Amino acid sequence: MILIGQYDSPFVRRVALALRFYGMPFDHKPWSTFGDGDKIAVYNPLMRVPTLVLDDGEVLIESNAILDYLDETAGPSRAMIPEAGHARREALNVCALATGLGDKAVALVYEKVLHQNESARWIERCRTQISGVLARLEEDRVKRRHTFWFGERIGHADIAVACVLRFVSEAHGLFDDAKYPALAKHAQMCEALPPFQEIVQPLIPPS
């Protein structure tokens, strides 16, 4: 398999980490959506990452769809998310909040870097959404008494939150450890794990 995209993207990083935790080998093409758009377009006309090219040439796009394939390949006993029911919906909800937070953080980067005249209204809306999601995730994490979010084994929700928190911190400095202590502890725990130490890249803003 070939994973396309740079690890400073929380979406690419969460896929790479899932591959590593599942023990699935892959080649990495650290292509930028701006600098290497023509290369990505060969596989994904949206020129977005992550893009995963399977061994038979099939191409998967968007992190949730890619993770769904990886979970299916790993099988129910190893999948990093419950197979069905309320437990699955809970995990998916945390993932949705985290990835939605990531979308807003990425939008803020583009607003500041690519637009000559920033929209103060748009920036304030994104910041409000980011702070609202951080508060909701903090509230939920405080209630969880397990090592990881939903148990004693790492799952997609843990990875998604940790990856997004790193991005928000590096891109905007909007994550305050003192304000969100449960999330800070969660991120520190995840980032200390060997796969997180291996699969990481400082943020390179688009230019």
C-alpha positions in Angstrom: 0.0 0.0 0.0 1.0 3.6 -0.6 -0.1 6.4 1.7 0.0 9.8 0.1 0.3 13.0 2.2 2.4 14.7 4.8 2.3 13.8 8.5 1.7 17.4 9.6 -1.9 16.8 8.4 -3.9 15.3 11.3 -5.9 13.3 8.8 -2.9 11.7 7.1 -1.2 11.1 10.4 -4.3 9.3 11.9 -4.3 6.9 8.9 -0.6 6.3 9.2 -0.9 5.6 12.9 -3.8 3.1 12.3 -1.7 1.3 9.7 1.2 1.1 12.2 -0.9 -0.1 15.1 -2.5 -2.7 12.8 0.9 -3.8 11.7 0.1 -3.2 8.0 3.2 -2.3 5.9 2.9 0.7 3.6 5.1 3.0 1.6 4.8 6.7 2.3 4.8 9.5 -0.3 5.0 12.8 1.6 3.5 14.9 -1.2 2.1 18.3 -0.5 -1.4 19.2 -1.7 0.0 22.5 -3.1 3.5 21.7 -4.2 2.8 18.2 -5.4 -0.8 18.6 -6.5 -0.1 17.2 -10.0 1.3 14.0 -8.6 -1.7 13.6 -6.2 -4.1 14.3 -9.0 -3.0 11.1 -10.8 -4.6 9.1 -8.0 -7.1 11.6 -6.6 -8.6 14.3 -8.8 -9.6 16.3 -5.6 -5.8 16.6 -5.0 -6.5 16.0 -1.3 -4.8 13.8 1.3 -4.8 11.3 2.7 -5.0 9.1 -0.4 -4.3 5.4 0.0 -3.4 3.3 -3.0 -4.0 -0.4 -2.4 -1.7 -3.1 -3.7 -4.1 -4.0 -6.6 -4.2 -0.3 -7.7 -7.6 0.6 -6.1 -7.5 4.1 -4.6 -9.2 5.1 -1.4 -9.7 8.8 -0.4 -10.8 10.5 2.8 -9.6 9.3 6.2 -12.8 7.9 7.5 -13.3 5.8 4.4 -9.7 4.6 4.5 -10.0 3.6 8.2 -13.2 1.7 7.4 -11.3 -0.4 4.9 -8.4 -0.9 7.4 -10.9 -2.0 10.1 -12.5 -4.5 7.7 -9.1 -5.8 6.8 -8.0 -6.2 10.4 -11.2 -8.0 11.3 -13.7 -7.3 14.2 -11.5 -8.7 16.9 -8.6 -6.3 16.1 -10.6 -3.3 14.8 -9.9 -0.1 16.7 -13.6 0.7 16.9 -16.6 -1.3 18.1 -18.4 -3.2 15.3 -21.9 -2.0 16.1 -24.3 -0.5 18.6 -24.1 2.3 21.1 -20.4 1.8 21.7 -19.6 2.3 18.0 -21.8 5.4 17.8 -20.0 6.9 20.8 -16.6 6.3 19.3 -17.7 7.7 15.9 -19.1 10.8 17.6 -15.7 11.5 19.2 -14.0 11.0 15.9 -16.4 13.3 14.2 -15.8 16.0 16.7 -12.1 15.6 16.4 -12.0 15.6 12.6 -14.5 18.5 12.5 -12.1 20.4 14.8 -9.3 19.6 12.4 -11.3 20.9 9.5 -11.8 24.2 11.2 -8.2 24.4 12.2 -7.1 23.7 8.6 -9.6 26.3 7.3 -8.0 28.9 9.6 -4.5 28.1 8.2 -5.8 28.6 4.7 -7.5 31.9 5.7 -4.3 33.3 7.1 -1.9 32.0 4.5 -3.7 32.1 1.2 -6.1 35.0 1.5 -4.7 38.5 1.2 -7.7 40.0 3.1 -8.7 37.9 6.0 -12.3 37.7 7.1 -12.5 38.6 10.8 -16.0 37.2 10.9 -14.9 33.8 9.5 -11.9 33.6 11.8 -14.0 34.3 14.8 -16.5 31.7 13.8 -13.8 29.1 13.4 -12.3 30.0 16.7 -15.7 29.7 18.4 -16.2 26.3 16.9 -12.8 25.1 17.9 -13.2 26.3 21.5 -16.7 24.7 21.7 -15.4 21.3 20.5 -12.4 21.4 22.8 -14.8 22.1 25.7 -17.1 19.2 24.7 -14.2 16.8 24.3 -12.7 17.8 27.6 -16.0 17.2 29.3 -16.4 13.8 27.7 -12.8 12.7 28.5 -13.1 13.6 32.1 -15.9 11.1 32.5 -13.9 8.2 31.1 -12.0 6.2 33.7 -10.1 3.9 31.4 -6.5 4.4 30.1 -7.8 5.2 26.7 -11.0 6.9 25.7 -13.2 3.8 25.6 -11.1 1.1 27.3 -7.6 -0.3 27.8 -6.8 -0.5 24.2 -6.1 2.4 21.9 -8.8 3.2 19.3 -9.5 5.6 16.4 -11.0 8.1 18.8 -7.8 8.3 20.8 -5.7 8.8 17.7 -8.0 11.3 16.1 -8.1 13.5 19.1 -4.3 13.4 19.8 -3.5 14.2 16.1 -5.9 17.1 16.0 -4.7 18.5 19.3 -1.1 18.6 18.1 -2.2 20.4 14.9 -4.3 23.0 16.7 -1.4 23.7 19.1 1.2 24.0 16.3 -0.9 25.9 13.8 -2.7 28.3 16.1 -1.6 27.9 19.7 -5.3 27.6 20.6 -4.9 24.6 22.9 -4.3 25.5 26.5 -3.1 22.6 28.7 -4.4 24.3 31.9 -7.8 24.9 30.4 -8.2 21.4 29.1 -6.2 19.2 31.5 -7.9 15.9 30.6 -7.2 16.4 26.9 -3.6 17.5 27.6 -3.0 14.3 29.6 -4.6 12.2 26.8 -2.4 13.8 24.2 0.8 13.4 26.2 0.0 9.8 26.8 -0.6 9.1 23.1 2.4 11.2 21.9 4.7 9.1 24.2 3.8 5.9 22.4 6.4 4.6 19.9 4.2 4.9 16.8 3.4 8.5 17.6 7.1 9.2 18.1 7.9 7.7 14.7 5.0 9.1 12.7 5.2 12.9 13.2 6.2 16.0 11.3 6.4 19.6 12.3 3.8 21.8 10.6 4.8 23.2 7.2 2.1 25.8 6.3 1.2 26.1 2.6 2.7 28.9 0.7 
